[in-house]
Amino acid sequence: MVVNSIGPFTFINLHGEADFLVQSVEVLTRPGVDDAGFKLSGLHPKPFQLQSVVDAANVADAQFASGRYTFTVGSVVNLIKNDVNFGSFGIMFVVLDVKTEDIRALGYGQGGLFPPSRALISATWTLCPIRIQAGTN
């Protein structure tokens, strides 16, 4: 099974693309001078969003889990998406925001991470990448 997690939370799926730190480029121009110059101005974070989906045993457990998501806001967490551990690249993520989009009761659930699955939780996570030093967590 493919692993998807944000910090301590494991998900069936994480939709969206995770971004690394992005190199910024400054364009240099002067009035009356043709052409332009370019200067690298460093690696800068670019916040992005991921949508998580996970099952729960029932609606009450789903509501409790979604409430726990909010405690991660402001925290530095590891991201594993489709078995790719971003921490192994020296990148961690600050949770900027988490919004529960939907908690849906299921009439019949089978499988999932928390069987018997009688509810689904969908949430949108806003994350910002940060570089970590080797040997730190």
N, C-alpha and C positions, 0 to 999 in steps of 0.2 A: 504494500500500500504506500502511496506517495505521502510524504510528510509535508504539512503546511502548518506553521505556527508563528504567532507573534507573542514574544515573551513566553509566559507560562500557558498560553491558550493554544490548543490544537484545533484545527479546522478540517472539514471535509475538502473545502476548496477555498482558494484565495484568487479572486478575479482582479485583473489589472496588472500593470507592469511596475516593478520596483526600479527606482532610479538610484544610481550611484552619485557621488559627488561629480559635478560638471565643471570642466575647465571654462573659465570666462575669458573672453577676448575683447579687448578695447580697440576700437577703430580710431586711428589718429589721422586727423586731417588739419590742414592750415588753409586759410583763405588765400587765393591767388596761387596756390601750389597744386599742380596736377597730381593725381594718384593718391594713395593712402598708405599708411603704415599700420601695423598691427602689433599689439602688445598683450602677452598673456598676463592676466591679472589674478590668477590663482584658482584653486578648486573651491567651488561654492555649492552649498546644498540647495536642492530644489525639492520642496515638499511635493508629495504625491499621495494618491488615495488607492487603497485596496478594499475590495468588498469581500467579507468573510461569510461563509455559510457553514453551520454546524448543527447537528441534531442534539436533542436533549430528551431525557426520559419522559418529561411532561412539560406543560406550559409553566408551572411554578418553577421548575428547575431552569427553564429557559430564561425566565425573568430574573432569577437570581444570578445566573451566569452573565447576562447582559449588564446587570448592575455592577458586577465585578470588573467588567471591561473599563468602566470609568476611572477606576483606581490606578490605571496605567498611564493616564494623561500626565505628561511631564516627566515620565520615566524613560530611561534608556533601556531598550530591549533588543534582543536578537530576533532576526527574521529568518525563517526557513520557508522557502517557497518552491514547491515542486522538487523537494529533496535538496535544493541548493541552500547551503548554510552561508548566509552573507557575512557572518562573523568570521568565517575562515578567510575572507578577503580583507579583513581589517575594517569592516564597515558595520556599525550598529545604527540604531534608529531611535529618535526621540518621538514618542507618541504625542502629537499635537492636539488630536481630537479623536473621539470615538462616538459615533451615533448609531444607535440601534434602529435599523430601517423597518424590520418586521419580525414579529414572533407569531408563528403560524402553528396552530394545532393540526396534527395529522390524525386521520381516522384509523389508519393502519400504517405501522412503521416496521421496517425490517432492516437489519444491518445497521450501518452507521458507526459512529465512534462510541455512542452511549446507548446501546440497545436496552430495552425496547424503545425505539424512537417514536415518540408521540408528539414531538414538536420540532420546529426548525427555527433557528435564529439567523437573521441576516443583519450585518452591521457594516458600516463604512468607517474605515480607519484612515486618518491623515497622519502620515509619517514623514520625518525629515532625516536624511542620512547624515551621519557624522563619522569621521575617521577616528579610529582608536589606535593606541600605541600597541605594538606587539607585546604579548605577555600580560595584558590587562583584560578584565572582563567588564 
